[in-house]
Amino acid sequence: MTKIIIRRSLEFRLMLCSVALLAFSPVAKGDLLSEGREAFMKYDFGLASELYGKYEKSLKKTPNAAGEDLLDKYMHQLEIAENSLDNVQKIEIIDRIDVPASGFFNYIKLPANGGRLLNPDVSVLKNRNNESDFVFSTESGDLLLWSEKDADRGEVIMQSERLMDGSWEDPVEAGDILNDGGNARNPFLLSDGLTLYFASDGEGSMGGFDLFVATRDAASGEFRQPIALGYPFNSPFDEYLMAIDEVNGIGWWVSDRNCLDDKVSVYVFKTNDVRKNYVSEEEEDIISLARIDDIHVTQNENTDYAKILKDIDLRSRSNGQSAEAEFIFPLPGGRVAKRLSDFRSASAKRNMQQYLQALEDHNALEKKLAGLRMQYHAIDKKKSSATALKNQILELEKKRDWQSDKLKKMRNTIISAELNN
């Protein structure tokens, strides 16, 4: 499956870089529309607009329904690309690494608490129609995110959680709002469990796959409307992935904008606590900054970028060398407690001990319920014993739900104690 995805992405990239995109459209190569598209790919938006306008006039003389649809699409992407120039984000790009398109996610050097990018053929999903270049796993390994093909709507982002007995729940769509009329793939979830980055070629894209971020409402669990990241992360070409190391303030994004055969570019950058934009009127060439003609222009001459890269490498290499975790408990700010000594608050430690005991009781109840359900499915439902067993299961499920609410409150108490320390 991965090879299919890579091949399609490479074909699309080669079409863009050779400006042969329209060879696969109902409009003849070399006409006004293809010339406008060529100008667009070179960020010459003024010329692209002019050529699109001329093509629009030609349609009045020679109607072409397919060409008209394509023009509407290109004009919409041009509008997004032009408007986005007013909000080019100012970031420090540490490095650019050109890597093979196949397996590019292996070059994202996340720390242990940043989640994991797994090969798309993970055994848990062996029977799924996985369309992602990778499968995202939380650090604990209890939540997986990926994308797969939906017959009616293209690629959609799916998720599955590990249950208490070690099995996996039936996969569900993470949120239909993430689809936005196109294909959504390559999800990356921050440790807060609420912030999702992904790639999409839907209505909000300026061309190909763009990078988007969506936040989940903590109360309802539903994602809010995704927002495009804009320049310099997005471009008229394909963007594949955004990944963030929250603790160390490092990010990676992957793009094929540099038109390298069978390769993509991995950009490493410093994240901003607060978004900073260039003032387009004050910049001599805002387009150069938007498309990243030179990463050195973004850098601070007093920063030792070689040391930053070395630190990233050391952190990623030590991922599997830390002591075995006693538990996994995410904390705000990207911290993850793995043992009692990781807590700074004495109150949080005491509450954590109580939480672990309550969690053990909860897991035991889940295990008992699983056994009773197996018994119930195996017996004759007409017998009185089946009714008694069903009632027992229902009562235990009520207790299970009560325990779940209690565990949630206990987690909040632990976090509050740690934050107030």
Disulfide bonds with the S-S distance in Angstrom:
Cys17-Cys259 2.11
